[in-house]
Amino acid sequence: MTESSLQQFTLRIQQTLTAPWNFTCPQNYLRLDQVGEVTRQALNDDSGIPAKNPLMEAFNLLIEEGQNYRIENIILGINEVFKSYLKNLTSENQDGVTQHFLEFLKMFFIFLTEDCFPYTEKMWEVISTMIKPTGLFLIKESFTTAIPTFFECTALLGKQASRRDLSTGTLQHAFRIAELACRNSGNQEGCTLIQNLRQNLEN
């Protein structure tokens, strides 16, 4: 992998992620997985196309790189997704954006833990390492709605990783640092939650 190709891929995924993180489905596009029932009128009005989803487009790019075992591209791509998540966070959208980001992360975790993927340990360690600065940002910026959602989901991934005999040492360290950051910022509820999640990571 040449330096120029690494740069080209990074630029490509950056450009993909600059699209607005607006996950609202257009009114004239019907998604059956998002409605409880469907009417004839709704089907007749179904004339649109789905909204642009930069996270899913980034996911598809990363899966393509993974299938070609371009490990450095995958690492840089994941790095861009994590950064884009933090850049797009506001106090108003933190719940929805965090949910969508974590759905992306869970799907990517499934891919990287497939038996045919040769870099599972490497990629899990990378993701575990990125969880630390990401979690600290949420705490320091007081994204109080995103904090429990983020740590509960990443703890769940940690449990799944442990069942696959992957190390959770880096993740436990990230949680310990986050726990102390919550305590120092006066967020005792967050501190207690993260402490409990950390202590039960391998149970």
Buried (B, 14 or more C-beta within 10 A) or exposed (E): EEEEEBEEBBEBBBEBBEBEBBBEBEEEEBEEEEEEEEEEEEEEEEEEEEEEBBBBBBBEBBBEBBEEEBBEBBBBBBBBBBBBBBEBBEEEBBEBBBBBBBBBBBBBBEBBBEEEBEBBBBBBBBBBBBBBBBBBBBBEBBBBBBBBBBBEBBBBBBBBBBEEEBBBEBBBBBBBBBBBBBBEEEBEEBBEBBBEBBEEBEE
